[in-house]
Amino acid sequence: MFSLSKIALIVLVVAVVWYGFKALGRFQGRGDAKAARAAKNGRADGRLATEDLVKCQTCGAYVAPDSPCGQGNCPQVH
């Protein structure tokens, strides 16, 4: 009825299908996470929003516009 080779083949097929679905789920999950981050940043095309940095005139650190420098005691606010 069932030989050892048939049972081993069934176990192998089940394992391949199981791990295939796990890999597919991970692949789809990465795309969903990227789309969620892009939507959070206001981009519909899947790319993350970027912002140009400006150089602090006082200490020389590069910061986002309209944000404090944050370097030590630098009083500069852009």
Buried (B, 14 or more C-beta within 10 A) or exposed (E): EEEEEEEEEEEEEEEEEEEEEEEEEEEEEEEEEEEEBBEEEEBEEEEEEEEEEBEBEEBEBEBEEEEEBEEEEBEBEB
